[in-house]
Amino acid sequence: MTDGVKVELAQAVKALRAELQAAATEGDGQAIRFEVGPVEVQFDVQVVRAQGAQAKVYVINGKLDRTTTEAHHVKLTLIPQNHAGRSIQVNGVLSGIPED
């Protein structure tokens, strides 16, 4: 994300969902499987409400002028599930054991 671009919290979570889906799809059929546990993400957000409109929550990216805008810190714990309500798995190929 670049400075000055407003990203709604829902869009950020949607992007995270897409990345997890891509990881699951790309690893399909691989020998090593990983169950995805709880995913914790933290955002600094700004709540904005235009006159007569619903409030929107934007993820703050870049620098924030804290003298004119109030930021809130939000921590979300997401538990990824498939359409049947079961935990998902991503796969990967073990190319070797890393050395210390």
C-alpha positions as CSV (number, residue, x, y, z in Angstrom):
1,M,0.0,0.0,0.0
2,T,1.2,3.5,-0.7
3,D,0.8,6.7,1.3
4,G,-2.5,8.5,0.7
5,V,-4.5,5.5,-0.5
6,K,-7.6,4.7,1.6
7,V,-8.1,1.0,2.1
8,E,-11.2,0.0,3.9
9,L,-10.8,-2.6,6.7
10,A,-13.1,-5.0,4.8
11,Q,-10.8,-4.7,1.7
12,A,-7.7,-5.5,3.8
13,V,-9.4,-8.6,5.2
14,K,-10.6,-9.6,1.7
15,A,-7.0,-9.3,0.5
16,L,-5.8,-11.5,3.3
17,R,-8.5,-14.1,2.5
18,A,-7.4,-14.1,-1.1
19,E,-3.7,-14.6,-0.1
20,L,-4.7,-17.6,2.1
21,Q,-6.8,-19.0,-0.7
22,A,-3.9,-18.6,-3.2
23,A,-1.6,-20.4,-0.8
24,A,-4.0,-23.3,-0.4
25,T,-4.6,-23.5,-4.2
26,E,-0.9,-23.3,-5.1
27,G,0.0,-26.0,-2.7
28,D,-2.7,-28.5,-3.8
29,G,-1.3,-32.0,-4.2
30,Q,2.0,-31.2,-2.4
31,A,3.5,-33.7,0.0
32,I,3.7,-31.4,3.0
33,R,0.4,-30.0,4.4
34,F,0.0,-27.2,7.0
35,E,-3.2,-26.6,8.9
36,V,-4.0,-22.9,9.1
37,G,-4.5,-21.9,12.7
38,P,-5.8,-18.6,14.0
39,V,-4.5,-15.7,12.0
40,E,-3.8,-12.5,14.0
41,V,-3.6,-9.2,12.2
42,Q,-3.2,-5.8,13.7
43,F,-4.1,-2.5,12.0
44,D,-4.1,1.1,13.0
45,V,-7.5,2.4,11.7
46,Q,-9.4,5.6,11.3
47,V,-13.2,5.8,11.6
48,V,-14.7,8.3,9.2
49,R,-18.3,9.3,8.8
50,A,-19.4,11.8,6.2
51,Q,-22.6,13.7,7.0
52,G,-25.6,11.5,6.4
53,A,-23.4,8.5,5.6
54,Q,-22.5,5.3,7.4
55,A,-19.2,5.3,9.2
56,K,-16.3,3.6,7.4
57,V,-13.2,2.1,8.9
58,Y,-10.0,2.7,7.0
59,V,-6.6,1.1,7.5
60,I,-4.0,3.8,8.1
61,N,-1.0,3.2,5.8
62,G,2.0,5.5,5.9
63,K,2.3,8.5,8.2
64,L,-0.7,10.0,10.0
65,D,-1.0,13.5,11.1
66,R,-2.0,12.7,14.7
67,T,-2.9,16.4,15.4
68,T,-5.9,16.2,13.0
69,T,-6.8,12.5,12.9
70,E,-7.4,10.1,15.7
71,A,-6.1,6.6,15.2
72,H,-7.4,3.4,16.8
73,H,-5.5,0.2,17.1
74,V,-7.5,-2.9,16.1
75,K,-6.4,-6.5,16.6
76,L,-8.4,-9.2,14.8
77,T,-8.1,-12.9,15.3
78,L,-9.4,-14.8,12.3
79,I,-10.0,-18.5,12.2
80,P,-9.9,-19.6,8.5
81,Q,-12.5,-22.1,7.5
82,N,-13.7,-23.7,4.2
83,H,-17.2,-23.5,2.9
84,A,-18.2,-26.5,5.1
85,G,-16.9,-24.8,8.3
86,R,-13.8,-26.9,8.6
87,S,-10.2,-25.6,9.1
88,I,-8.2,-25.2,5.9
89,Q,-4.8,-26.5,4.9
90,V,-2.1,-25.1,2.8
91,N,0.6,-27.3,1.3
92,G,4.3,-26.8,0.6
93,V,7.3,-28.6,-0.7
94,L,10.1,-29.3,1.7
95,S,13.3,-28.4,-0.1
96,G,15.5,-29.1,2.9
97,I,15.9,-28.5,6.5
98,P,17.3,-25.1,7.3
99,E,20.6,-25.0,9.1
100,D,21.0,-23.0,12.3
